[in-house]
Amino acid sequence: MRRLRPIRKVHIPFLLGLGLTLPLFGQTVIFHRKKPIGRGTLAHEIEHARQVERLGSVRYLLIHVWARIMTRNIWGQGHWIEDDAYKAGDEA
């Protein structure tokens, strides 16, 4: 498996949800609510980091927005971009 570029983790106690992965300023940043970040949440967000690498930053963000529109769900569940990440989190 190819090694990912460095990932920065940032703790935000008031974050809605357990985690959020965003490509920012040429790096991938995982924002997380719980400290320490749970194993399942970390695996879920690392899968999103892999998606950023695979798809590119802009395409990743556009697909995330589209997933929420198509599923009519703020978490995007039922769309492959989230389903792949939930699967990774469940397997951790």
Contacts in CASP RR format, 6 or more apart in sequence:
PFRMAT RR
TARGET T0000
AUTHOR 0000-0000-0000
METHOD contacts of the structure
MODEL  1
MRRLRPIRKVHIPFLLGLGLTLPLFGQTVIFHRKKPIGRGTLAHEIEHAR
QVERLGSVRYLLIHVWARIMTRNIWGQGHWIEDDAYKAGDEA
2 53 0 8 1.000
4 28 0 8 1.000
4 46 0 8 1.000
4 49 0 8 1.000
4 50 0 8 1.000
4 53 0 8 1.000
5 27 0 8 1.000
5 28 0 8 1.000
5 53 0 8 1.000
6 27 0 8 1.000
6 28 0 8 1.000
7 27 0 8 1.000
7 28 0 8 1.000
7 29 0 8 1.000
7 30 0 8 1.000
7 46 0 8 1.000
7 49 0 8 1.000
8 27 0 8 1.000
8 28 0 8 1.000
8 29 0 8 1.000
8 30 0 8 1.000
9 29 0 8 1.000
9 30 0 8 1.000
9 32 0 8 1.000
9 37 0 8 1.000
10 29 0 8 1.000
10 30 0 8 1.000
10 31 0 8 1.000
10 32 0 8 1.000
11 31 0 8 1.000
11 32 0 8 1.000
11 33 0 8 1.000
11 35 0 8 1.000
11 37 0 8 1.000
12 31 0 8 1.000
12 32 0 8 1.000
12 33 0 8 1.000
13 33 0 8 1.000
13 35 0 8 1.000
14 33 0 8 1.000
15 31 0 8 1.000
15 32 0 8 1.000
15 33 0 8 1.000
17 33 0 8 1.000
18 32 0 8 1.000
18 33 0 8 1.000
18 34 0 8 1.000
18 38 0 8 1.000
18 41 0 8 1.000
18 44 0 8 1.000
19 30 0 8 1.000
19 31 0 8 1.000
19 32 0 8 1.000
19 33 0 8 1.000
19 37 0 8 1.000
19 41 0 8 1.000
19 44 0 8 1.000
19 45 0 8 1.000
20 30 0 8 1.000
20 31 0 8 1.000
20 32 0 8 1.000
20 45 0 8 1.000
21 28 0 8 1.000
21 29 0 8 1.000
21 30 0 8 1.000
21 31 0 8 1.000
21 45 0 8 1.000
21 48 0 8 1.000
21 49 0 8 1.000
21 52 0 8 1.000
22 28 0 8 1.000
22 29 0 8 1.000
22 31 0 8 1.000
22 61 0 8 1.000
23 29 0 8 1.000
23 52 0 8 1.000
23 56 0 8 1.000
23 57 0 8 1.000
23 60 0 8 1.000
23 61 0 8 1.000
26 57 0 8 1.000
28 49 0 8 1.000
28 52 0 8 1.000
28 53 0 8 1.000
30 37 0 8 1.000
30 42 0 8 1.000
30 45 0 8 1.000
30 46 0 8 1.000
30 48 0 8 1.000
30 49 0 8 1.000
32 41 0 8 1.000
32 42 0 8 1.000
32 45 0 8 1.000
34 41 0 8 1.000
37 45 0 8 1.000
39 89 0 8 1.000
39 92 0 8 1.000
40 89 0 8 1.000
40 90 0 8 1.000
40 92 0 8 1.000
41 89 0 8 1.000
42 92 0 8 1.000
43 88 0 8 1.000
43 89 0 8 1.000
43 91 0 8 1.000
43 92 0 8 1.000
44 85 0 8 1.000
44 86 0 8 1.000
44 88 0 8 1.000
44 89 0 8 1.000
44 92 0 8 1.000
45 85 0 8 1.000
46 88 0 8 1.000
47 84 0 8 1.000
47 85 0 8 1.000
47 87 0 8 1.000
47 88 0 8 1.000
47 89 0 8 1.000
48 60 0 8 1.000
48 85 0 8 1.000
51 60 0 8 1.000
51 81 0 8 1.000
51 84 0 8 1.000
51 85 0 8 1.000
52 60 0 8 1.000
55 63 0 8 1.000
60 81 0 8 1.000
63 81 0 8 1.000
64 81 0 8 1.000
66 79 0 8 1.000
67 76 0 8 1.000
67 78 0 8 1.000
67 79 0 8 1.000
67 81 0 8 1.000
67 82 0 8 1.000
68 74 0 8 1.000
68 75 0 8 1.000
68 76 0 8 1.000
70 79 0 8 1.000
71 77 0 8 1.000
71 78 0 8 1.000
71 79 0 8 1.000
75 82 0 8 1.000
76 82 0 8 1.000
77 83 0 8 1.000
77 86 0 8 1.000
END
